[in-house]
Amino acid sequence: MQTILVTGADGQLGNEMRRVSVNSLNHYIFTDVSDLDITDREAVDFFMKSEGVNVVVNCAAYTNVDKAEDDFAAAALINDKAVENLAIVCREMNAGLIHVSTDYVFQGDKNKAYTEDEPTNPLGAYGRTKLAGELRILESGCQYLIFRTSWLYSMFGVNFVKTMQRITREKHSLKVVSDQVGTPTYAADLAVVIYDAIGEKHYLKHPGIYHFSNEGVCSWYDFAREIATLSGNVCNIQPCHSDEFPSKVKRPDFSVLDKTKVKETFGITVPYWRDSLVKCINELRAKSNAR
Ligand SMILES: NC(=O)c1ccc[n+]([C@@H]2O[C@H](COP(=O)([O-])OP(=O)(O)OC[C@H]3O[C@@H](n4cnc5c(N)ncnc54)[C@H](OP(=O)(O)O)[C@@H]3O)[C@@H](O)[C@H]2O)c1
């Protein structure tokens, strides 16, 4: 039996890790910042050694892309320094580290899906701190898997799907940007991949960086329309350009991730983004009907 530590377990991906591992024969320990603040090296060291952790799944992160521009130090502490804490203790203990990064490490000026070995060039503070976290892991010499993902949503927390459901229910019309293109990722699908990777010990057999999102390509506008339609909300959604919503952060125009490596190495098939969206919206509906 392995002992698996999931950090940031109250977030979207962390909650999906709770669900996917419910029948596991391994011993899962779920922590969030109040139980284990991963920015505290001594606390990480003490916790992991006293629990005899074999694998860490790091779901903890500073994920507010806009706020990170004004709060770089806080974002760097969690996305960079805290990742180093985990990586160093993992290396000392010979434990595996499964970490999650982002499509925002790329500049987004291409029109072809990004492979893992393409040059990174983050446009904003969030992407820079996440890239720094990746480098800490590579430098540490621990056994690792890094999954770069994009446009994560789930039935937990605050995300684009839940926000669009609310807005398209409340408003008659809405503008959504159509000039940023990528792929949504249902956190439950990523959790399955991570869960299976632990079972197969891929961090030992095939360590490295992998891209994982759902299949397909869409703009935020396409995504919003599909969310409204599947939710049964009638709202006139119009496409617009990003400059209609001034922001301190320049986001990548195109951040589709090429998933060939993860599919071939792990022998998995990846669900199409619309199919996963249907599942999430059905789950949200079932949850609200149960109330
Ligand atoms: N969300 C996206 O669209 C997206 C896209 C691409 C990649 N990703 C990556 O995917 C991963 C999972 O994202 P997510 O959306 O599940 O994140 P999330 O919902 O924001 O969850 C992150 C969790 O980490 C916790 N946390 C923050 N600081 C911590 C600390 N010092 N110690 C321990 N826990 C701490 C947060 O607590 P508080 O809420 O109290 O801060 C939160 O519960 C992250 O690495 C993220 O960068 C996300």
PDBQT file of the ligand as one rigid body, heavy atoms in Angstrom, charges set to zero:
ROOT
HETATM    1  N1  LIG A 301      -8.007  26.766 -12.856  1.00  0.00    +0.000 N 
HETATM    2  C1  LIG A 301      -7.550  26.742 -14.101  1.00  0.00    +0.000 C 
HETATM    3  O1  LIG A 301      -8.194  27.212 -15.061  1.00  0.00    +0.000 OA
HETATM    4  C2  LIG A 301      -6.190  26.142 -14.388  1.00  0.00    +0.000 A 
HETATM    5  C3  LIG A 301      -5.712  26.160 -15.707  1.00  0.00    +0.000 A 
HETATM    6  C4  LIG A 301      -4.467  25.591 -15.969  1.00  0.00    +0.000 A 
HETATM    7  C5  LIG A 301      -3.737  25.024 -14.938  1.00  0.00    +0.000 A 
HETATM    8  N2  LIG A 301      -4.231  25.039 -13.670  1.00  0.00    +0.000 N 
HETATM    9  C6  LIG A 301      -3.431  24.430 -12.593  1.00  0.00    +0.000 C 
HETATM   10  O2  LIG A 301      -4.143  23.307 -12.127  1.00  0.00    +0.000 OA
HETATM   11  C7  LIG A 301      -3.868  23.109 -10.738  1.00  0.00    +0.000 C 
HETATM   12  C8  LIG A 301      -5.161  22.943  -9.981  1.00  0.00    +0.000 C 
HETATM   13  O3  LIG A 301      -5.923  24.132 -10.157  1.00  0.00    +0.000 OA
HETATM   14  P1  LIG A 301      -7.336  24.332  -9.424  1.00  0.00    +0.000 P 
HETATM   15  O4  LIG A 301      -8.187  25.146 -10.343  1.00  0.00    +0.000 OA
HETATM   16  O5  LIG A 301      -7.819  23.048  -8.884  1.00  0.00    +0.000 OA
HETATM   17  O6  LIG A 301      -6.866  25.276  -8.222  1.00  0.00    +0.000 OA
HETATM   18  P2  LIG A 301      -7.772  25.881  -7.043  1.00  0.00    +0.000 P 
HETATM   19  O7  LIG A 301      -9.182  25.443  -7.202  1.00  0.00    +0.000 OA
HETATM   20  O8  LIG A 301      -7.448  27.333  -6.982  1.00  0.00    +0.000 OA
HETATM   21  O9  LIG A 301      -7.181  25.134  -5.760  1.00  0.00    +0.000 OA
HETATM   22  C9  LIG A 301      -5.925  25.398  -5.238  1.00  0.00    +0.000 C 
HETATM   23  C10 LIG A 301      -5.972  25.044  -3.774  1.00  0.00    +0.000 C 
HETATM   24  O10 LIG A 301      -4.661  25.260  -3.229  1.00  0.00    +0.000 OA
HETATM   25  C11 LIG A 301      -4.836  25.869  -1.963  1.00  0.00    +0.000 C 
HETATM   26  N3  LIG A 301      -3.613  26.542  -1.528  1.00  0.00    +0.000 N 
HETATM   27  C12 LIG A 301      -3.228  27.822  -1.777  1.00  0.00    +0.000 A 
HETATM   28  N4  LIG A 301      -2.069  28.094  -1.143  1.00  0.00    +0.000 NA
HETATM   29  C13 LIG A 301      -1.715  26.969  -0.469  1.00  0.00    +0.000 A 
HETATM   30  C14 LIG A 301      -0.646  26.639   0.384  1.00  0.00    +0.000 A 
HETATM   31  N5  LIG A 301       0.303  27.532   0.680  1.00  0.00    +0.000 N 
HETATM   32  N6  LIG A 301      -0.587  25.399   0.913  1.00  0.00    +0.000 NA
HETATM   33  C15 LIG A 301      -1.543  24.499   0.634  1.00  0.00    +0.000 A 
HETATM   34  N7  LIG A 301      -2.608  24.755  -0.166  1.00  0.00    +0.000 NA
HETATM   35  C16 LIG A 301      -2.697  25.978  -0.712  1.00  0.00    +0.000 A 
HETATM   36  C17 LIG A 301      -5.967  26.833  -2.216  1.00  0.00    +0.000 C 
HETATM   37  O11 LIG A 301      -6.488  27.315  -1.001  1.00  0.00    +0.000 OA
HETATM   38  P3  LIG A 301      -7.159  28.808  -1.004  1.00  0.00    +0.000 P 
HETATM   39  O12 LIG A 301      -8.345  28.720  -1.912  1.00  0.00    +0.000 OA
HETATM   40  O13 LIG A 301      -7.493  29.004   0.436  1.00  0.00    +0.000 OA
HETATM   41  O14 LIG A 301      -6.103  29.737  -1.522  1.00  0.00    +0.000 OA
HETATM   42  C18 LIG A 301      -6.934  25.931  -2.976  1.00  0.00    +0.000 C 
HETATM   43  O15 LIG A 301      -7.733  25.148  -2.109  1.00  0.00    +0.000 OA
HETATM   44  C19 LIG A 301      -3.011  24.302 -10.308  1.00  0.00    +0.000 C 
HETATM   45  O16 LIG A 301      -1.660  23.942 -10.313  1.00  0.00    +0.000 OA
HETATM   46  C20 LIG A 301      -3.258  25.323 -11.395  1.00  0.00    +0.000 C 
HETATM   47  O17 LIG A 301      -2.156  26.210 -11.543  1.00  0.00    +0.000 OA
HETATM   48  C21 LIG A 301      -5.444  25.579 -13.375  1.00  0.00    +0.000 A 
ENDROOT
TORSDOF 0
